[in-house]
Amino acid sequence: MSRGRWKWYLTRHRLRAPRVWPLPVVLLGAGLFLSWLFPLIDREVTAVEEELGENLFVHLDSGSMSALLSAVAGGMITLTGLVFTAITLAMQFGASQLSVRVVPILQQDAVMRWATGTFMSTFVYSLMISVRLAVSQEDYRPVISMLFAIVLAMVCAVLFFALVARVTTVLNSGQLLRLLAGEGRRAVDRTHPRTAPAAPAAPGGAAGPAEEGGEAAAPPGSEPVVIRLGTPPRRGQTLIACDDRGLERLARRTGARIQLVPVTGDFVAQEAPLFLVHPGAEPLDRADLRRHLLFGTTYSAGTDPAGALRAFVDIALKALSPSVNDPGRAVQCLDHIEDLLMVIAPRLAARRPAARAAFQHRTRSWADYICIATDEIRHFGGSSVQVQRRLRALYATVAETCTAEQVAPLRSRLATMDAEAGAQWTQDLDRYLARRPDSQGLGTETGDTGGALARGGR
């Protein structure tokens, strides 16, 4: 497998949200298998005891061991109910109080799936051993079976502590924002790597990887063929990833020119255009093209940098809603938005132009990222001095890492905030405060003094 295909395989595996039920079902089947295996081992131990003529486990009797197995089974079914309640609570809190973009991260959480499967498999294992002892006269003592049930109970105790810690992380907005920030940084590393140059801008906002030889592309004057989505994918209709290298290889091999119409994060309707194809020497069908795309249900934080920024913006907007009115949480979101923008800015500035590619797709510019990350918060937080000051500090700090071209979107937004501050605040003191950038929102009265852009915005 080539490097490009291997990278696409890893991307699909990373972004495709795992189903909740397969791992618990596998662990449940393992529990059933072990409930058959360990009685066989106990019979072998009993046969060894008979050959030696002595009892290896003098202080253990079948009645006590059966009672212990029943206790383990009862405790595990109770813990399983607690796990279900905790998962439901985390999902409900994440979707209603934070953002629907948080739910895929919770769905991918391994602790919750392992806890559910281990608790239920321990319950089934202990129950089956107890039933075996209750319904028939066995000629062995379930010593090894009981000891393994104790080991499983200890594992379940450790998983229970891990589950409590995970749910606490979800319910703690600060820790959850750190989790989202980690997803965002990984998305930046994947979509805008440090070493590889990004795709060049082409007419119409399209972009694509540079051509590396191969067959000549179709002539620009040929009439494009519209390839539509057709039957919706089973996993959803939101475009979350594109194998640009694979589509580039496909275009060079067939001599066609391919343009992807939607951008990452778009919901693609059933009959919406998916590709514009200028045919080449070999025909291309929908299946050949769609296998290079990955669809999902939610544009989440791990998809790309814009998805991570959108997750932070959604959380900030809910915090600024009249029903919640928590500008402090919005300031926390702006902290992480600032961090992501400072990582994105130098990587976009380092992009090098390339030749016209046989495959093209739209990419987001630096101005797009600024718009996604700050404009809605700027509108919804217009009546909060704390949010306005923190947003000004964000623009000033990010500008320190930007090129001269990248500073223009920041300056235009600061000028708009200056004009809005004069109309929003009628008192001189309020206007003074609203126009002072502050990295904590309301850390000091005079605000931060560093940064050329900050001084210019005053």
C-alpha positions as CSV (number, residue, x, y, z in Angstrom):
1,M,0.0,0.0,0.0
2,S,1.4,3.4,-1.0
3,R,1.9,6.2,1.4
4,G,-1.0,8.2,0.1
5,R,-3.4,5.2,0.3
6,W,-2.2,4.4,3.8
7,K,-2.7,8.0,4.9
8,W,-6.3,7.9,3.6
9,Y,-6.9,4.7,5.4
10,L,-5.7,6.1,8.7
11,T,-7.8,9.3,8.1
12,R,-10.9,7.2,7.5
13,H,-10.2,5.1,10.6
14,R,-9.6,8.2,12.7
15,L,-12.7,10.2,11.6
16,R,-15.2,7.4,11.3
17,A,-17.1,7.4,14.6
18,P,-17.1,3.8,16.0
19,R,-20.5,2.2,16.8
20,V,-21.3,1.9,20.4
21,W,-22.4,-1.7,20.5
22,P,-19.7,-3.9,18.7
23,L,-17.2,-3.8,21.5
24,P,-19.7,-4.6,24.3
25,V,-21.1,-7.4,22.2
26,V,-17.6,-8.9,21.7
27,L,-16.9,-8.7,25.4
28,L,-20.3,-10.3,26.1
29,G,-19.4,-13.2,23.8
30,A,-16.0,-13.5,25.5
31,G,-17.8,-13.7,28.9
32,L,-20.0,-16.6,27.6
33,F,-17.0,-18.4,26.2
34,L,-15.1,-18.1,29.5
35,S,-18.1,-19.4,31.4
36,W,-17.7,-22.6,29.4
37,L,-13.9,-22.7,29.5
38,F,-13.2,-22.2,33.2
39,P,-15.5,-25.1,34.3
40,L,-13.4,-27.3,32.1
41,I,-10.3,-26.1,33.9
42,D,-12.0,-26.7,37.3
43,R,-12.7,-30.3,36.3
44,E,-9.0,-30.8,35.4
45,V,-8.0,-29.3,38.8
46,T,-10.4,-31.7,40.5
47,A,-9.0,-34.6,38.6
48,V,-5.5,-33.6,39.7
49,E,-6.6,-33.4,43.3
50,E,-8.0,-36.9,43.0
51,E,-4.8,-38.2,41.6
52,L,-2.7,-36.6,44.3
53,G,-5.2,-37.7,47.0
54,E,-5.3,-34.3,48.7
55,N,-7.5,-31.1,48.6
56,L,-5.6,-28.1,47.1
57,F,-8.2,-25.6,48.4
58,V,-9.1,-26.8,51.8
59,H,-11.0,-23.6,53.0
60,L,-13.2,-23.3,50.0
61,D,-16.6,-25.1,49.6
62,S,-19.0,-25.1,46.7
63,G,-21.8,-23.3,48.6
64,S,-19.7,-20.3,49.6
65,M,-18.3,-20.0,46.1
66,S,-21.7,-20.1,44.5
67,A,-22.9,-17.4,46.9
68,L,-19.9,-15.2,46.0
69,L,-20.5,-15.7,42.3
70,S,-24.1,-14.6,42.8
71,A,-23.0,-11.5,44.7
72,V,-20.6,-10.6,41.9
73,A,-23.4,-11.0,39.3
74,G,-25.8,-8.8,41.3
75,G,-23.2,-6.1,41.7
76,M,-22.3,-6.1,38.1
77,I,-25.8,-5.6,36.8
78,T,-26.1,-2.6,39.2
79,L,-22.9,-1.1,37.9
80,T,-24.1,-1.6,34.3
81,G,-27.2,0.5,35.1
82,L,-24.9,3.2,36.5
83,V,-22.8,3.1,33.4
84,F,-25.9,3.5,31.2
85,T,-27.0,6.5,33.3
86,A,-23.6,8.1,33.2
87,I,-23.4,7.8,29.4
88,T,-26.9,9.2,28.9
89,L,-26.1,12.1,31.2
90,A,-22.9,12.9,29.4
91,M,-24.5,12.7,26.0
92,Q,-27.4,14.8,27.1
93,F,-25.2,17.5,28.7
94,G,-22.9,17.6,25.8
95,A,-25.6,18.0,23.2
96,S,-27.9,20.4,25.1
97,Q,-25.5,22.6,27.1
98,L,-22.5,22.6,24.9
99,S,-22.7,21.6,21.2
100,V,-23.8,18.7,19.1
101,R,-20.3,18.6,17.7
102,V,-19.2,17.2,21.1
103,V,-21.3,14.1,20.8
104,P,-18.9,12.3,18.3
105,I,-16.0,12.7,20.7
106,L,-18.1,11.1,23.5
107,Q,-19.2,8.4,21.1
108,Q,-15.5,7.6,20.3
109,D,-14.6,7.5,24.0
110,A,-13.1,4.0,24.7
111,V,-13.6,4.1,28.5
112,M,-17.4,4.2,28.2
113,R,-17.5,1.4,25.7
114,W,-15.1,-0.8,27.6
115,A,-16.9,-0.1,30.9
116,T,-20.2,-1.1,29.4
117,G,-18.9,-4.3,27.9
118,T,-16.8,-5.4,30.8
119,F,-19.5,-4.9,33.4
120,M,-22.1,-6.8,31.4
121,S,-19.7,-9.6,30.4
122,T,-18.7,-10.0,34.1
123,F,-22.4,-10.2,35.0
124,V,-23.1,-12.8,32.3
125,Y,-20.0,-14.8,33.2
126,S,-20.9,-15.0,37.0
127,L,-24.5,-15.7,36.2
128,M,-23.8,-18.6,33.9
129,I,-21.4,-20.2,36.4
130,S,-24.0,-19.8,39.2
131,V,-26.8,-21.3,37.0
132,R,-24.5,-24.2,36.1
133,L,-24.0,-25.0,39.8
134,A,-27.7,-24.5,40.6
135,V,-29.4,-26.6,38.0
136,S,-27.2,-29.7,38.1
137,Q,-25.0,-31.8,40.5
138,E,-21.5,-30.9,39.3
139,D,-18.6,-33.2,40.1
140,Y,-16.1,-30.3,40.7
141,R,-15.7,-27.2,42.8
142,P,-15.7,-23.9,40.8
143,V,-12.4,-22.6,42.4
144,I,-10.7,-21.2,39.3
145,S,-14.0,-19.9,38.0
146,M,-14.5,-18.0,41.3
147,L,-11.0,-16.6,41.3
148,F,-11.4,-15.3,37.8
149,A,-14.7,-13.7,38.8
150,I,-12.9,-11.9,41.6
151,V,-10.2,-10.7,39.0
152,L,-13.0,-9.4,36.8
153,A,-14.6,-7.6,39.7
154,M,-11.3,-5.8,40.4
155,V,-11.0,-4.8,36.7
156,C,-14.6,-3.5,36.9
157,A,-13.7,-1.4,39.9
158,V,-10.8,0.2,38.1
159,L,-13.0,0.8,35.0
160,F,-15.6,2.4,37.3
161,F,-13.1,4.9,38.6
162,A,-12.0,5.6,35.1
163,L,-15.6,6.1,34.0
164,V,-16.3,8.5,36.9
165,A,-13.2,10.5,35.9
166,R,-14.3,10.6,32.2
167,V,-17.9,11.7,33.1
168,T,-16.4,14.4,35.4
169,T,-14.3,15.6,32.4
170,V,-17.4,15.9,30.3
171,L,-19.3,17.8,32.9
172,N,-16.4,20.1,33.6
173,S,-16.5,22.7,30.8
174,G,-12.8,23.6,31.2
175,Q,-11.5,20.1,30.8
176,L,-13.9,19.4,28.0
177,L,-12.6,22.5,26.2
178,R,-9.1,21.2,26.6
179,L,-10.2,17.9,25.0
180,L,-11.7,19.8,22.1
181,A,-8.5,21.8,21.7
182,G,-6.5,18.6,21.5
183,E,-8.8,17.4,18.8
184,G,-8.4,20.7,17.0
185,R,-4.6,20.7,17.1
186,R,-4.5,17.1,15.7
187,A,-6.8,18.3,12.9
188,V,-4.5,21.2,12.1
189,D,-1.5,18.8,12.0
190,R,-3.4,16.5,9.6
191,T,-4.8,19.1,7.2
192,H,-2.0,21.7,7.4
193,P,1.2,19.7,8.1
194,R,4.4,21.7,8.8
195,T,6.5,20.1,6.1
196,A,4.2,19.5,3.2
197,P,3.0,22.6,1.3
198,A,-0.8,23.1,1.2
199,A,-2.8,23.2,-2.0
200,P,-2.7,26.2,-4.2
201,A,-5.6,28.6,-4.8
202,A,-7.2,28.3,-8.2
203,P,-9.8,30.4,-10.0
204,G,-13.2,30.3,-8.3
205,G,-11.8,29.4,-4.9
206,A,-10.8,26.0,-5.9
207,A,-7.5,24.3,-4.9
208,G,-5.7,21.1,-5.4
209,P,-2.4,19.3,-5.1
210,A,0.3,20.0,-7.7
211,E,0.5,17.8,-10.7
212,E,3.4,15.3,-10.7
213,G,3.3,14.3,-14.3
214,G,1.2,11.5,-15.8
215,E,-1.3,11.7,-18.6
216,A,-2.5,15.1,-19.8
217,A,-5.7,16.4,-18.2
218,A,-8.8,17.0,-20.3
219,P,-8.8,20.3,-22.2
220,P,-10.3,23.3,-20.3
221,G,-12.9,23.9,-23.0
222,S,-14.6,20.5,-22.6
223,E,-18.1,20.4,-21.2
224,P,-18.1,19.1,-17.5
225,V,-20.3,16.2,-16.5
226,V,-22.2,16.7,-13.2
227,I,-21.9,13.8,-10.8
228,R,-24.5,13.9,-8.1
229,L,-24.5,12.2,-4.7
230,G,-27.3,9.8,-5.5
231,T,-28.1,7.2,-2.8
232,P,-27.2,8.8,0.6
233,P,-24.3,7.1,2.4
234,R,-25.2,4.9,5.3
235,R,-23.1,6.9,7.8
236,G,-24.5,10.3,7.0
237,Q,-24.5,13.1,4.3
238,T,-22.0,15.5,5.8
239,L,-18.7,15.6,4.0
240,I,-16.0,15.2,6.6
241,A,-12.9,14.1,4.6
242,C,-11.6,13.9,1.0
243,D,-8.8,11.8,-0.4
244,D,-7.3,14.5,-2.6
245,R,-4.2,12.5,-3.4
246,G,-6.3,9.5,-4.5
247,L,-8.6,11.7,-6.7
248,E,-5.5,13.4,-8.2
249,R,-4.1,9.9,-9.1
250,L,-7.5,8.9,-10.6
251,A,-7.7,12.1,-12.7
252,R,-4.1,11.6,-14.0
253,R,-4.7,8.0,-14.8
254,T,-7.9,8.7,-16.8
255,G,-6.9,12.0,-18.3
256,A,-9.8,13.8,-16.7
257,R,-10.2,17.0,-14.7
258,I,-12.1,16.6,-11.5
259,Q,-13.5,19.3,-9.3
260,L,-15.2,18.6,-5.9
261,V,-18.2,20.9,-5.5
262,P,-18.9,20.8,-1.7
263,V,-16.3,21.9,0.9
264,T,-15.5,19.9,4.0
265,G,-18.4,20.3,6.5
266,D,-21.1,20.7,3.9
267,F,-24.3,18.7,4.1
268,V,-24.8,17.2,0.6
269,A,-28.3,16.7,-0.5
270,Q,-29.3,13.6,-2.4
271,E,-29.4,15.2,-5.8
272,A,-26.9,17.9,-5.2
273,P,-23.8,18.2,-7.4
274,L,-20.9,16.3,-5.9
275,F,-18.3,16.5,-8.7
276,L,-17.8,18.3,-11.9
277,V,-15.8,16.1,-14.3
278,H,-14.2,17.0,-17.6
279,P,-14.0,13.5,-19.2
280,G,-10.7,12.1,-20.3
281,A,-9.6,9.0,-22.1
282,E,-11.4,6.7,-19.7
283,P,-14.9,7.1,-18.3
284,L,-15.4,7.7,-14.5
285,D,-18.5,6.6,-12.7
286,R,-19.9,7.7,-9.3
287,A,-18.6,4.7,-7.4
288,D,-15.0,5.4,-8.5
289,L,-15.3,9.0,-7.2
290,R,-17.3,8.4,-4.0
291,R,-14.9,5.9,-2.6
292,H,-12.5,8.7,-2.1
293,L,-14.9,10.7,0.1
294,L,-15.9,10.1,3.7
295,F,-19.3,11.1,5.0
296,G,-20.6,11.3,8.5
297,T,-23.5,12.6,10.6
298,T,-21.8,15.6,12.3
299,Y,-19.1,18.1,11.4
300,S,-17.1,17.5,14.6
301,A,-14.0,19.1,16.2
302,G,-11.7,16.3,14.9
303,T,-12.7,16.7,11.3
304,D,-10.6,19.8,10.4
305,P,-9.6,23.1,12.0
306,A,-12.9,24.8,11.0
307,G,-14.8,22.0,12.7
308,A,-12.9,22.6,15.9
309,L,-13.4,26.3,15.7
310,R,-17.1,25.8,15.1
311,A,-17.4,23.6,18.2
312,F,-15.8,26.4,20.3
313,V,-18.1,29.0,18.7
314,D,-21.2,26.9,19.4
315,I,-20.3,26.5,23.1
316,A,-19.6,30.2,23.3
317,L,-22.9,31.1,21.7
318,K,-24.9,28.9,24.1
319,A,-23.0,30.5,27.0
320,L,-24.0,34.0,25.7
321,S,-27.6,33.1,25.2
322,P,-30.1,34.8,27.6
323,S,-31.1,31.5,29.2
324,V,-27.5,30.8,30.3
325,N,-25.8,34.2,30.4
326,D,-22.3,32.9,31.2
327,P,-19.7,35.2,29.5
328,G,-16.9,33.5,31.5
329,R,-17.4,30.3,29.5
330,A,-17.3,32.3,26.3
331,V,-14.0,33.8,27.4
332,Q,-12.7,30.2,27.9
333,C,-13.7,29.4,24.4
334,L,-11.9,32.4,23.1
335,D,-8.7,31.3,24.9
336,H,-8.7,28.1,22.9
337,I,-9.8,29.8,19.6
338,E,-6.8,32.1,20.0
339,D,-4.5,29.1,20.5
340,L,-5.8,27.4,17.3
341,L,-5.6,30.5,15.2
342,M,-2.0,31.1,16.3
343,V,-1.2,27.5,15.1
344,I,-3.0,27.9,11.8
345,A,-1.7,31.4,10.8
346,P,2.0,30.5,10.1
347,R,1.0,27.3,8.3
348,L,-1.3,29.1,5.9
349,A,1.3,31.8,5.4
350,A,3.9,29.1,4.4
351,R,1.7,27.8,1.5
352,R,3.5,27.8,-1.8
353,P,1.8,28.2,-5.2
354,A,1.7,25.1,-7.4
355,A,0.7,24.3,-11.0
356,R,-2.9,23.7,-12.0
357,A,-3.9,20.3,-10.7
358,A,-6.0,17.7,-12.4
359,F,-8.1,17.5,-9.2
360,Q,-9.4,20.7,-7.5
361,H,-11.4,21.4,-4.4
362,R,-12.3,24.5,-2.4
363,T,-10.2,25.3,0.6
364,R,-10.6,27.8,3.4
365,S,-8.5,31.0,3.5
366,W,-7.1,32.8,6.6
367,A,-10.0,35.3,6.3
368,D,-12.4,32.3,6.4
369,Y,-11.0,31.0,9.6
370,I,-11.2,34.4,11.2
371,C,-14.8,34.7,10.1
372,I,-15.7,31.2,11.4
373,A,-13.9,31.7,14.7
374,T,-14.9,35.2,15.8
375,D,-17.7,36.9,13.9
376,E,-20.7,35.2,15.6
377,I,-19.2,35.7,19.0
378,R,-18.5,39.3,18.1
379,H,-22.2,39.8,17.3
380,F,-23.7,37.8,20.2
381,G,-21.2,39.2,22.7
382,G,-21.7,42.8,21.7
383,S,-23.4,43.6,25.0
384,S,-20.7,42.0,27.1
385,V,-17.7,44.1,28.0
386,Q,-15.9,41.0,29.1
387,V,-16.3,39.3,25.7
388,Q,-15.5,42.4,23.8
389,R,-12.2,43.0,25.6
390,R,-11.2,39.4,25.3
391,L,-12.0,39.4,21.6
392,R,-9.9,42.5,21.1
393,A,-7.0,40.9,22.9
394,L,-7.4,37.8,20.7
395,Y,-7.0,39.9,17.5
396,A,-4.0,41.7,19.0
397,T,-2.2,38.5,20.0
398,V,-2.9,36.6,16.8
399,A,-1.7,39.6,14.8
400,E,1.8,39.1,16.3
401,T,2.1,35.8,14.4
402,C,0.5,37.0,11.1
403,T,2.0,38.3,7.9
404,A,1.0,41.7,6.6
405,E,-1.7,40.2,4.4
406,Q,-3.2,38.2,7.2
407,V,-3.5,41.3,9.5
408,A,-6.1,42.9,7.2
409,P,-9.1,40.8,8.4
410,L,-8.1,41.5,12.0
411,R,-7.9,45.3,11.5
412,S,-11.3,45.4,9.7
413,R,-13.0,43.6,12.6
414,L,-11.4,45.9,15.2
415,A,-12.6,48.9,13.2
416,T,-16.1,47.5,13.2
417,M,-15.9,46.8,17.0
418,D,-14.8,50.4,17.6
419,A,-17.8,51.7,15.6
420,E,-20.2,49.3,17.4
421,A,-18.8,50.3,20.8
422,G,-19.7,53.9,20.3
423,A,-23.3,52.9,19.5
424,Q,-23.7,50.2,22.1
425,W,-22.4,52.1,25.2
426,T,-23.7,55.5,26.0
427,Q,-21.4,56.2,29.0
428,D,-17.8,57.3,28.6
429,L,-16.5,54.8,31.1
430,D,-18.3,51.9,29.4
431,R,-16.9,53.0,26.0
432,Y,-13.5,53.3,27.5
433,L,-13.6,49.7,29.0
434,A,-15.1,48.1,25.9
435,R,-12.3,49.5,23.7
436,R,-9.5,48.2,25.9
437,P,-8.2,44.7,25.0
438,D,-7.8,42.4,28.0
439,S,-6.6,38.8,27.8
440,Q,-8.8,37.9,30.8
441,G,-11.8,39.9,29.7
442,L,-12.0,41.9,32.9
443,G,-8.5,41.3,34.3
444,T,-7.7,45.0,34.8
445,E,-9.3,48.3,34.1
446,T,-6.7,49.6,31.7
447,G,-6.4,46.2,29.9
448,D,-3.4,44.9,28.1
449,T,-0.9,47.3,26.6
450,G,1.2,45.0,24.4
451,G,0.8,44.6,20.7
452,A,0.9,47.1,17.8
453,L,-2.6,46.0,16.6
454,A,-4.0,46.5,20.2
455,R,-2.6,50.0,20.4
456,G,-4.0,50.8,17.0
457,G,-7.4,49.5,17.9
458,R,-7.7,52.0,20.8
